[in-house]
Amino acid sequence: MSDLLSKLKKTSTVKQSEVLSKSQLFNKKDMCPTDVPILNVALSGSVDGGLTPGLTVIAGPSKHFKSNLALLTAAHILKNIVMLYVFSMILSLVLLLSI
């Protein structure tokens, strides 16, 4: 590590300061997979991947199913959010009943 980088890390007030390639904050990606493997590959580069956080742009000529792709990915995001909500509600009920 260079002297300048080590000095910057020492004087930083953020305790999780790290080189971007080793960062705990920027390397972790929560993916929202779809049921369509080729769409997962297009969105993340992995068959098991999916929609990654950040900006996703779907562009193309008219009548090339751009809206269909956007609706498909939005449906899977909403399905995952609903599943997380239901799981959290069940967990809170279990915790309440155990008291």
Order of alpha helices (4+ residues) and beta strands (2+ residues): alpha-alpha-alpha
